[in-house]
Amino acid sequence: MKEVVMALIAGLVVGMLFRFLKLPLPAPPVFSAVVGVFGVYFGGVVLDWILKVIRH
């Protein structure tokens, strides 16, 4: 949980810095892109879980 909070804080700081410098945000501009990134990560986690279950 500590890593999640630290990642959120780092993201907030980077977002504020980019906005302050009037730069485009270094993140997907729409919610669907964020969901896609989560899907890629979650797919990898699910595959690891499936492979672990099959091997035992």
Buried (B, 14 or more C-beta within 10 A) or exposed (E): EEEEEEEEEEEEEEEEEBEEEEEEEEEEEEEEEEEEEEEEEEEEEEEEEEEEEEEE
